[in-house]
C-alpha cells in the first residue's frame, strides 16, 4: 500500500523535494504560518487528502515565517496560498482557503496516471484480446518503469494461471513480498492457486457428480467439486459445498474444510464482500 507523501520544505531541500520530484508526481505546495488559522486548516485538509490519495501527489508544506528565501522566490505575499508544480513548472496556483471538495477536484485535475499503471491497462486490453505475448511484453515494460509496483507481477501470475503454466505461477507468487500476497488481488490469486492444486488429481466433473449421486457424503467428491466451482466463478455454490463438507466431516484431511472455507473468504474479500459477510456469519453459527 502506498504511503502519504507529506514533506516540510526548506531552502536546503526545495530543489529536490519540489522541483525534482515534480517530474514524477504533481507537488501541491501549501504556504502556511502558525499565526494564520486558515493556512493551518488548509494543511489539515491537504494532509487528509494526501493520505486518501497516497501515491498520487506530494504535499509540500512551506512555513511562511521561516522560509523567506523560498517565499520571495515563489512571489507569495499572502496566505493561505497554494501552487501545484508539475515537471518543474507551476501548473496552477491561487490564494485563499478552498473546501476539501475543491482541493480534491484541483488535485484530480493535475494528477497524471503513473506510467506503469498505464502499461498495466494496455496489458489488460491485450490479455482480453488473447494477445498473450503482447501482454507479457507490456508487463515487462511496466516492471522496468516501476519495479516496485507489485501489481504488475500479480498480473503476470494471473497470466501464467490462465495459460496453464501453474509451476511458473507458483514460483513467481512465492517470490513476491508479503505486501503483494496480502493485497486483495494477491489473496484472490492465492485462492486460485490453492484450488487449482486441488483439482489436479480430481476426477472429471461428471464422475464427481455420479459419485455424489451414489453417496452424497463422499468427502473427496465434495472437496473436488468445491474446487471446480471456485475456478468457474460459482463462489456461492462452492461455499455451500464446502459447508456441506464441513458438516459431514470437519476433520477431513486434518481440518481442510475449515481451511478451504477461510481461503474462499480471503480470496473474495475484495471481489464479493457482501457474499463473504453473509457466509462468514453462517460459518460462525456452525462453529459454535
MARMARDREN-835239 format. One record per residue (C-alpha): residue number from 1; y, z, x. Coordinates in steps of 0.2 Angstrom, whole numbers, plus 5000, padded with zeros to 4 digits. Example, Ala and Ser with C-alpha at 12.3 -4.5 7.8 and 13.67 -1.06 7.14 Angstrom:
REM residues 2
- seq:north:up:east
- 1:4978:5039:5062 .
- 2:4995:5036:5068 .
END
This chain:
REM residues 288
- seq:north:up:east
- 1:5000:5000:5000 .
- 2:5017:4995:5006 .
- 3:5029:5009:5011 .
- 4:5048:5010:5006 .
- 5:5059:5005:5020 .
- 6:5074:5016:5020 .
- 7:5085:5017:5036 .
- 8:5101:5026:5041 .
- 9:5111:5013:5051 .
- 10:5121:5017:5066 .
- 11:5131:5007:5079 .
- 12:5116:5009:5090 .
- 13:5103:5001:5078 .
- 14:5113:4990:5067 .
- 15:5109:4974:5076 .
- 16:5090:4977:5075 .
- 17:5089:4986:5058 .
- 18:5101:4974:5048 .
- 19:5104:4958:5057 .
- 20:5086:4955:5065 .
- 21:5077:4962:5050 .
- 22:5086:4951:5038 .
- 23:5076:4936:5045 .
- 24:5061:4943:5036 .
- 25:5067:4953:5022 .
- 26:5083:4955:5012 .
- 27:5093:4970:5018 .
- 28:5103:4980:5005 .
- 29:5117:4989:5013 .
- 30:5125:5004:5004 .
- 31:5141:5011:5011 .
- 32:5142:5029:5006 .
- 33:5150:5046:5010 .
- 34:5147:5064:5007 .
- 35:5164:5065:4998 .
- 36:5161:5051:4987 .
- 37:5149:5056:4972 .
- 38:5147:5038:4966 .
- 39:5141:5032:4983 .
- 40:5129:5046:4984 .
- 41:5122:5041:4967 .
- 42:5121:5023:4972 .
- 43:5110:5030:4987 .
- 44:5099:5039:4974 .
- 45:5097:5024:4963 .
- 46:5093:5012:4978 .
- 47:5081:5024:4986 .
- 48:5071:5024:4969 .
- 49:5071:5005:4969 .
- 50:5066:5004:4987 .
- 51:5051:5015:4983 .
- 52:5047:5005:4967 .
- 53:5049:4988:4976 .
- 54:5041:4994:4993 .
- 55:5039:4980:5005 .
- 56:5051:4968:4996 .
- 57:5068:4974:5004 .
- 58:5075:4985:5016 .
- 59:5088:4998:5011 .
- 60:5101:5002:5025 .
- 61:5112:5016:5022 .
- 62:5129:5017:5032 .
- 63:5139:5033:5032 .
- 64:5157:5028:5029 .
- 65:5164:5043:5038 .
- 66:5154:5042:5054 .
- 67:5151:5023:5057 .
- 68:5169:5017:5059 .
- 69:5165:5003:5071 .
- 70:5152:4996:5058 .
- 71:5164:4999:5044 .
- 72:5178:4989:5052 .
- 73:5166:4975:5057 .
- 74:5160:4973:5039 .
- 75:5178:4975:5032 .
- 76:5173:4988:5020 .
- 77:5188:4998:5013 .
- 78:5182:5007:4998 .
- 79:5166:5015:4991 .
- 80:5154:5013:4983 .
- 81:5151:4996:4991 .
- 82:5135:4985:4994 .
- 83:5131:4970:5004 .
- 84:5115:4960:5004 .
- 85:5111:4952:5021 .
- 86:5098:4938:5022 .
- 87:5095:4928:5038 .
- 88:5109:4937:5047 .
- 89:5122:4931:5033 .
- 90:5130:4940:5019 .
- 91:5121:4933:5003 .
- 92:5131:4943:4991 .
- 93:5142:4959:4990 .
- 94:5153:4969:4979 .
- 95:5162:4985:4976 .
- 96:5158:4999:4963 .
- 97:5143:5008:4957 .
- 98:5131:4997:4947 .
- 99:5117:5003:4935 .
- 100:5099:5004:4940 .
- 101:5096:4988:4930 .
- 102:5110:4979:4938 .
- 103:5104:4984:4956 .
- 104:5086:4978:4951 .
- 105:5092:4962:4945 .
- 106:5103:4959:4960 .
- 107:5088:4963:4972 .
- 108:5076:4952:4962 .
- 109:5088:4938:4964 .
- 110:5088:4939:4983 .
- 111:5070:4943:4986 .
- 112:5061:4929:4994 .
- 113:5042:4930:4992 .
- 114:5033:4935:5008 .
- 115:5026:4919:5016 .
- 116:5008:4925:5017 .
- 117:5009:4928:4998 .
- 118:5015:4910:4995 .
- 119:5000:4904:5005 .
- 120:4988:4915:4996 .
- 121:4994:4907:4979 .
- 122:4991:4890:4987 .
- 123:4974:4895:4992 .
- 124:4970:4902:4975 .
- 125:4975:4885:4967 .
- 126:4964:4876:4980 .
- 127:4950:4888:4975 .
- 128:4952:4885:4957 .
- 129:4950:4866:4960 .
- 130:4934:4869:4970 .
- 131:4943:4864:4987 .
- 132:4934:4877:4997 .
- 133:4938:4870:5014 .
- 134:4956:4869:5010 .
- 135:4956:4887:5003 .
- 136:4949:4893:5020 .
- 137:4962:4884:5029 .
- 138:4976:4891:5019 .
- 139:4970:4909:5020 .
- 140:4968:4906:5039 .
- 141:4987:4901:5039 .
- 142:4991:4916:5029 .
- 143:4982:4928:5040 .
- 144:4992:4920:5055 .
- 145:5008:4923:5046 .
- 146:5004:4941:5042 .
- 147:4989:4948:5050 .
- 148:4992:4965:5041 .
- 149:4991:4958:5023 .
- 150:4973:4963:5019 .
- 151:4973:4954:5003 .
- 152:4970:4938:5012 .
- 153:4954:4945:5019 .
- 154:4949:4951:5002 .
- 155:4952:4934:4995 .
- 156:4940:4927:5009 .
- 157:4927:4939:5005 .
- 158:4928:4933:4987 .
- 159:4926:4915:4993 .
- 160:4911:4919:5003 .
- 161:4903:4928:4987 .
- 162:4907:4913:4976 .
- 163:4899:4901:4989 .
- 164:4883:4912:4991 .
- 165:4887:4917:5008 .
- 166:4883:4935:5005 .
- 167:4880:4941:5023 .
- 168:4897:4934:5028 .
- 169:4905:4943:5013 .
- 170:4896:4959:5018 .
- 171:4901:4958:5036 .
- 172:4919:4954:5033 .
- 173:4921:4968:5020 .
- 174:4913:4981:5031 .
- 175:4926:4977:5044 .
- 176:4941:4979:5033 .
- 177:4952:4995:5034 .
- 178:4949:5009:5021 .
- 179:4965:5005:5013 .
- 180:4958:4987:5009 .
- 181:4942:4994:5002 .
- 182:4950:5007:4991 .
- 183:4963:4994:4984 .
- 184:4959:4989:4966 .
- 185:4954:4971:4972 .
- 186:4943:4979:4986 .
- 187:4935:4991:4974 .
- 188:4931:4976:4962 .
- 189:4923:4966:4977 .
- 190:4913:4981:4982 .
- 191:4906:4982:4965 .
- 192:4901:4964:4965 .
- 193:4893:4966:4982 .
- 194:4883:4981:4976 .
- 195:4877:4972:4960 .
- 196:4873:4955:4970 .
- 197:4862:4965:4981 .
- 198:4853:4972:4966 .
- 199:4848:4955:4958 .
- 200:4842:4948:4975 .
- 201:4825:4955:4971 .
- 202:4826:4954:4952 .
- 203:4816:4943:4941 .
- 204:4824:4929:4931 .
- 205:4833:4935:4915 .
- 206:4820:4928:4903 .
- 207:4807:4938:4912 .
- 208:4818:4954:4911 .
- 209:4821:4951:4893 .
- 210:4802:4949:4890 .
- 211:4798:4965:4899 .
- 212:4811:4974:4889 .
- 213:4804:4967:4873 .
- 214:4787:4974:4878 .
- 215:4794:4991:4885 .
- 216:4812:4995:4880 .
- 217:4812:5010:4893 .
- 218:4807:4999:4908 .
- 219:4820:5006:4920 .
- 220:4818:4992:4933 .
- 221:4822:4979:4919 .
- 222:4837:4989:4913 .
- 223:4844:4991:4930 .
- 224:4842:4972:4934 .
- 225:4849:4967:4918 .
- 226:4864:4978:4921 .
- 227:4867:4969:4937 .
- 228:4866:4951:4929 .
- 229:4878:4957:4915 .
- 230:4891:4963:4928 .
- 231:4890:4947:4938 .
- 232:4893:4937:4922 .
- 233:4908:4947:4917 .
- 234:4899:4956:4902 .
- 235:4906:4973:4908 .
- 236:4904:4982:4891 .
- 237:4886:4976:4889 .
- 238:4882:4981:4907 .
- 239:4889:4999:4904 .
- 240:4879:5000:4888 .
- 241:4863:4995:4898 .
- 242:4867:5007:4912 .
- 243:4870:5021:4899 .
- 244:4853:5017:4891 .
- 245:4845:5018:4909 .
- 246:4854:5035:4912 .
- 247:4847:5042:4895 .
- 248:4830:5035:4899 .
- 249:4828:5042:4917 .
- 250:4844:5049:4925 .
- 251:4833:5052:4941 .
- 252:4828:5034:4943 .
- 253:4829:5029:4961 .
- 254:4837:5046:4966 .
- 255:4851:5046:4953 .
- 256:4855:5027:4954 .
- 257:4860:5026:4936 .
- 258:4875:5038:4938 .
- 259:4880:5029:4954 .
- 260:4879:5012:4946 .
- 261:4890:5018:4931 .
- 262:4903:5025:4943 .
- 263:4903:5009:4953 .
- 264:4907:4999:4937 .
- 265:4921:5012:4933 .
- 266:4928:5009:4951 .
- 267:4927:4990:4951 .
- 268:4935:4989:4933 .
- 269:4949:5002:4936 .
- 270:4962:4988:4939 .
- 271:4954:4975:4928 .
- 272:4949:4984:4912 .
- 273:4957:5001:4912 .
- 274:4955:5004:4894 .
- 275:4937:5000:4894 .
- 276:4935:5012:4909 .
- 277:4944:5026:4900 .
- 278:4933:5024:4884 .
- 279:4917:5024:4893 .
- 280:4922:5037:4906 .
- 281:4924:5048:4891 .
- 282:4907:5044:4883 .
- 283:4899:5047:4900 .
- 284:4907:5064:4902 .
- 285:4899:5069:4885 .
- 286:4882:5063:4892 .
- 287:4884:5074:4907 .
- 288:4887:5090:4898 .
END
